[in-house]
């Protein structure tokens, strides 16, 4: 991972870093500094993030709360009949895949650590914590980065669907760069102390303004930085989706 980061940093110029800083500052001015909820335990965050894959926050939360209501401890989740775990997390979708993966991860952690607790990751470097988490099936770069940034207080820049789309349009990453590479690349564009608020504000921008179709470019707070907006040229504002925030 360090080599990949070095390579990414070598490709970045001051202009791109300055652009990232300008976008971050403009989003802070527009949205304010987002406040993250009280950090949850790392294992709770890991399971919650797995449940969030390919669904929305509301369904994730419904599934997580249903699972914890049925099984108050992770040991009980680990040892429960597979079908019962699957039934509990159905609101999150893909339950037949997520349930067994969650139980397998809980079993693996128990075997390796002797207990279901991930607090030890706080003592690791960012690279070490990331690599440890990525060993588990069902844990990709985004899931690992979310656990690190928002639960372990270890700098990482998660890239979800919204951030991948928005940063591509803004020109903060190469257009054909894959999502896994984007995690590394964007972590060099933004300052580590800005990872959390930049991540959250970019997601909000993607949800509210920079839609997959008909983005509301005319009211976007960062359109002055945006390659996509610059390429539109003389556009008809009637074709731009205007939303009231």
C-alpha positions as CSV (number, residue, x, y, z in Angstrom):
1,X,0.0,0.0,0.0
2,X,2.8,2.4,0.8
3,X,4.3,1.9,-2.6
4,X,1.0,2.5,-4.3
5,X,0.6,5.7,-2.3
6,X,4.1,6.8,-3.3
7,X,3.2,6.2,-6.9
8,X,0.0,8.2,-6.6
9,X,1.7,11.1,-4.9
10,X,4.3,11.1,-7.6
11,X,1.6,11.6,-10.2
12,X,-0.1,14.4,-8.4
13,X,0.8,18.0,-9.0
14,X,0.3,21.0,-6.8
15,X,-2.5,22.1,-9.0
16,X,-4.6,19.0,-8.2
17,X,-3.9,19.3,-4.5
18,X,-4.9,23.0,-4.6
19,X,-8.0,22.0,-6.5
20,X,-9.0,19.5,-3.9
21,X,-8.4,22.0,-1.2
22,X,-10.6,24.6,-3.0
23,X,-13.4,22.1,-3.4
24,X,-13.2,21.1,0.2
25,X,-13.3,24.7,1.3
26,X,-16.2,25.5,-1.0
27,X,-18.2,22.6,0.4
28,X,-17.5,23.7,4.0
29,X,-18.8,27.1,3.1
30,X,-21.9,25.7,1.5
31,X,-22.8,22.8,3.8
32,X,-20.8,23.6,6.9
33,X,-18.5,21.1,8.8
34,X,-20.4,17.8,9.1
35,X,-20.7,16.3,12.5
36,X,-20.3,12.5,12.7
37,X,-22.3,10.6,15.2
38,X,-20.6,9.3,18.3
39,X,-18.1,6.7,17.0
40,X,-19.3,3.1,17.4
41,X,-17.1,0.2,18.4
42,X,-14.9,-0.9,15.5
43,X,-16.6,-4.3,15.2
44,X,-20.1,-2.7,15.3
45,X,-18.9,-0.4,12.5
46,X,-17.5,-3.3,10.5
47,X,-20.8,-5.3,10.6
48,X,-22.9,-2.2,10.0
49,X,-20.8,-1.3,6.9
50,X,-21.1,-4.8,5.5
51,X,-24.8,-4.5,5.9
52,X,-24.8,-1.1,4.1
53,X,-23.3,-2.6,0.9
54,X,-25.7,-2.2,-2.0
55,X,-28.5,-0.6,0.1
56,X,-29.3,2.7,1.7
57,X,-28.7,3.9,5.2
58,X,-32.2,3.3,6.4
59,X,-32.3,-0.3,5.4
60,X,-28.8,-0.8,6.8
61,X,-30.0,0.6,10.2
62,X,-33.1,-1.5,10.2
63,X,-31.1,-4.7,9.6
64,X,-28.5,-3.8,12.2
65,X,-31.0,-3.0,14.9
66,X,-33.0,-6.1,14.1
67,X,-29.9,-8.2,14.4
68,X,-28.8,-6.7,17.7
69,X,-32.3,-7.0,19.1
70,X,-32.4,-10.7,18.3
71,X,-28.8,-11.3,19.4
72,X,-27.5,-8.8,21.9
73,X,-23.8,-10.0,21.6
74,X,-21.6,-10.7,18.6
75,X,-20.9,-14.1,20.1
76,X,-24.6,-14.9,19.8
77,X,-24.6,-13.7,16.2
78,X,-21.5,-15.9,15.5
79,X,-23.1,-19.0,16.9
80,X,-26.7,-18.5,15.7
81,X,-28.2,-20.7,13.0
82,X,-27.3,-19.2,9.7
83,X,-30.9,-19.0,8.5
84,X,-31.9,-17.0,11.6
85,X,-29.2,-14.4,11.0
86,X,-30.2,-14.2,7.3
87,X,-33.9,-13.6,8.4
88,X,-32.8,-10.9,10.8
89,X,-30.9,-8.9,8.3
90,X,-33.3,-9.2,5.3
91,X,-34.0,-5.4,5.3
92,X,-30.5,-4.8,4.1
93,X,-30.9,-6.9,1.0
94,X,-28.5,-9.7,-0.2
95,X,-29.1,-11.3,3.2
96,X,-28.2,-14.8,2.0
97,X,-24.7,-13.5,1.2
98,X,-24.2,-11.0,4.0
99,X,-25.3,-13.3,6.8
100,X,-22.8,-16.1,6.2
101,X,-20.0,-13.5,5.5
102,X,-20.7,-11.8,8.8
103,X,-20.7,-15.1,10.7
104,X,-17.5,-16.2,9.0
105,X,-15.7,-13.0,9.9
106,X,-16.8,-13.3,13.5
107,X,-15.5,-16.9,13.6
108,X,-12.2,-15.8,12.0
109,X,-11.7,-13.0,14.5
110,X,-12.4,-15.3,17.4
111,X,-9.9,-17.9,16.1
112,X,-7.2,-15.2,15.6
113,X,-7.8,-13.0,18.5
114,X,-9.6,-15.1,21.1
115,X,-12.3,-12.5,21.5
116,X,-14.7,-10.4,19.4
117,X,-13.0,-7.1,19.8
118,X,-11.2,-4.9,17.3
119,X,-9.8,-2.2,19.5
120,X,-6.3,-3.6,19.0
121,X,-6.4,-2.1,15.5
122,X,-6.0,1.4,17.1
123,X,-2.4,0.5,17.9
124,X,-1.6,-0.4,14.3
125,X,-0.5,2.0,11.5
126,X,-3.0,2.9,8.8
127,X,-1.4,0.5,6.4
128,X,-1.4,-2.4,8.9
129,X,-5.0,-1.8,10.0
130,X,-6.1,-1.7,6.3
131,X,-4.4,-4.8,5.3
132,X,-5.7,-6.7,8.4
133,X,-9.3,-5.8,7.6
134,X,-8.9,-6.5,3.8
135,X,-8.1,-10.1,4.5
136,X,-11.8,-10.9,5.2
137,X,-14.2,-11.9,2.4
138,X,-16.7,-9.2,2.0
139,X,-14.4,-6.4,3.3
140,X,-13.2,-4.2,0.5
141,X,-11.3,-0.9,0.4
142,X,-14.5,1.2,1.2
143,X,-15.5,-0.9,4.1
144,X,-12.0,-0.9,5.6
145,X,-11.7,2.8,5.1
146,X,-15.0,3.6,6.8
147,X,-14.1,1.5,9.9
148,X,-10.7,3.2,10.0
149,X,-11.8,6.8,9.6
150,X,-15.0,6.8,11.5
151,X,-14.4,4.2,14.3
152,X,-10.6,3.8,14.7
153,X,-9.8,7.5,14.2
154,X,-7.2,6.3,11.7
155,X,-6.9,8.4,8.6
156,X,-8.5,6.8,5.5
157,X,-10.6,8.1,2.6
158,X,-13.6,5.9,1.8
159,X,-14.9,6.1,-1.7
160,X,-18.5,5.1,-2.3
161,X,-20.7,5.4,-5.4
162,X,-21.4,9.1,-4.9
163,X,-17.8,10.1,-4.3
164,X,-16.5,8.0,-7.2
165,X,-19.0,9.7,-9.6
166,X,-18.5,13.2,-8.2
167,X,-14.7,13.1,-8.1
168,X,-14.7,11.9,-11.7
169,X,-16.8,14.8,-12.8
170,X,-14.8,17.3,-10.9
171,X,-11.6,16.0,-12.3
172,X,-10.0,15.0,-9.0
173,X,-9.0,11.6,-10.4
174,X,-8.3,10.1,-13.8
175,X,-11.6,9.3,-15.6
176,X,-10.8,5.6,-16.1
177,X,-9.4,5.0,-12.7
178,X,-11.1,2.1,-10.8
179,X,-12.6,2.5,-7.4
180,X,-9.9,0.6,-5.5
181,X,-7.2,2.8,-7.0
182,X,-9.4,5.9,-6.3
183,X,-9.1,5.2,-2.5
184,X,-5.4,5.6,-2.7
185,X,-5.4,8.4,-5.2
186,X,-7.9,10.6,-3.4
187,X,-6.2,10.1,0.0
188,X,-3.3,12.0,-1.5
189,X,-5.5,14.8,-2.9
190,X,-7.0,15.7,0.5
191,X,-5.2,16.3,3.7
192,X,-5.7,13.5,6.3
193,X,-7.3,15.9,8.8
194,X,-9.9,16.7,6.1
195,X,-10.8,13.1,5.2
196,X,-13.9,12.9,7.3
197,X,-15.6,16.2,6.4
198,X,-14.5,15.9,2.8
199,X,-16.0,12.4,2.5
200,X,-19.3,13.4,4.1
201,X,-19.7,16.6,2.1
202,X,-18.9,15.0,-1.2
203,X,-21.5,12.3,-0.5
204,X,-24.1,14.9,0.3
205,X,-23.2,16.8,-2.9
206,X,-23.7,13.5,-4.9
207,X,-27.0,12.8,-3.2
208,X,-28.5,16.3,-3.5
209,X,-27.0,18.0,-6.5
210,X,-24.5,15.9,-8.5
211,X,-27.1,13.2,-9.4
212,X,-26.2,10.3,-11.7
213,X,-28.6,11.8,-14.3
214,X,-29.4,15.4,-14.8
215,X,-27.0,16.9,-12.2
216,X,-28.0,20.3,-11.0
217,X,-24.8,21.9,-12.2
218,X,-26.2,25.5,-12.2
219,X,-26.6,25.5,-8.4
220,X,-23.6,23.4,-7.6
221,X,-21.3,25.2,-5.0
222,X,-18.2,23.7,-6.7
223,X,-19.1,24.2,-10.4
224,X,-16.2,26.7,-10.8
225,X,-13.8,23.8,-10.0
226,X,-15.6,21.2,-12.2
227,X,-14.3,19.7,-15.4
228,X,-17.8,18.3,-16.3
229,X,-19.4,21.7,-15.9
230,X,-16.6,23.4,-17.9
231,X,-17.2,20.9,-20.7
232,X,-20.9,21.6,-21.0
233,X,-20.1,25.0,-22.6
234,X,-23.2,26.9,-23.7
235,X,-25.9,24.8,-22.2
236,X,-29.6,25.4,-21.9
237,X,-30.5,26.0,-18.3
238,X,-34.0,24.5,-19.0
239,X,-32.2,21.1,-19.3
240,X,-30.6,21.4,-15.9
241,X,-32.4,19.9,-13.0
242,X,-33.0,22.8,-10.4
243,X,-33.6,21.7,-6.9
244,X,-34.4,23.7,-3.8
245,X,-32.2,22.8,-0.8
